[in-house]
């Protein structure tokens, strides 16, 4: 039967997915186009127009070529649609059936699938067609499962799954699966971390980079390789965004770790990208050269965990995230205003400030100027002691901080080893359980109940192991904190001005006690405890 609507288009639709490339030239776009054109000429189909989707899966219909063709169908411009076979139209059983059996007839479209013998003008292939569509969808599902398993195997081996290197790195020319430091962009990464430690937030850092006319990551990639990545804007080569800065500050790649499987797709039908829980991430430590040292990384993560936000006046206060009330443990609230003189700026307990009642807590008020004098004096005293008594300082600090840390570390390590052993046992038990089910020793219901229990226990272990790992790492770092403090102290001979960088690098927290007389107009005693990174209070250390 020839087309009886010569003024309308005969659509020849070709589709090729990445998976189809593995099957040989018979699935190529060129082969499909040749087959469809030859079939149209021999069977009297005129006014042909080819629509192509090269590199698109058949699991859904969100394809540019198909959407262009379907829009013309709805406008009444197309009379006939011809594909090589049913799978070229799509591999989604429900949607493909809906198009062939409902939408195309409603629009008056004749559909032909050459290899499957389908021609809706003659109702040919109607009985077997739904089953072929079902098998086509099954193929997509199985392919998706195999690809997912292959990627997981690569992730477990520590191979990078990302197609391109993160900003600051480049692919190793000798091994594309590895990355090496790109010194030009790595210098920018270090600069971003330094600005964060200096007290700047992502928005401020983004403005600073733009002011310094530093190329954005997408512009830098284009300048180096000619590749236009998503978000590339040639007209604004220096326009950094806060989100870009935040993503750099959060990436573990910069301390030498590879973190795979951070994202996944909802299903082979739904290609939306969703973030996996941290327990499902596959982390390989020290997989490549680090750009940022561990201490800088931990400090930046701590600063960002405080979620500091810019104030309406003069940006951020330098003590943000460091001051705590001695009695209730709440953070101290920075009090200032346009009508208050700078010398009257002060900190008060945030719980008291929120409720404004002594039933919750008391003010614990301390002027900023007074606090600056105390902290500056203690910092310089600690630096002098660390520089002039290096060996004694390190030895005593190590003894003080290590004894308790080692006890806690031993307990955590024992718990960690127990969980790892149980994890290995569960893997063995699950394999045996599966084999028993296959050979008929246990039925499917027994397998389902037992495997469900094992899976729940495995999931629980998987969640606990990363937490224990981080706790042990923090305790290990605590044991060499004194040496790190000495290294930092060497940078300074005498501090004359307090900056966010100095405070956050050298001080862990400052605890503010209540004044002896809350409403006294003259100076009164007030307990201030300064806990330095790595060893705690200086007086406790010097008294040992």
Protein Blocks (a to p, Z undefined) as FASTA:
>chain_A
ZZfblkbccdddddddfklmmnojklpmklmmmmmmmmmmmnopahiacdddehiafkbc
cdfklmmmmmmmmnopafbdcdfblmlnoccfklmmmmmmmmmmmnopacddfknopafk
logoklmmmmmmmmmmmmmmmmmmmmmmmmmmmmmnopafbfbdcehiacdfklmkbccd
dfklmmmmmmmmmmmmnopafklmmmmmmmnopacfklmmmmmnopacehiafklmmlcc
fklmmmmmmpmklnopacehkbccfblklmcdcdddfklpccdehkbccfbdfklmmmmm
mmmmnopacdfehpiafkgokaccfklopacdddddfklcfklgccddfklmmnopaklm
cfkiacfklmmmmmmmmmmmmmmmmmmmmmmmmmmmmmmmmmmmmmmmmmmmmmmmmmmm
mmmmmmmmmmmmmmmmmnopacfklmmmmmmmmmmmmmmmmmmmmmmmmmmmmmmmmmmm
mmmmmmmmmmpmbdcbdcfklmmmmpmbdcddddfblkbcbdcddddddddehjlpfklm
mmZZ
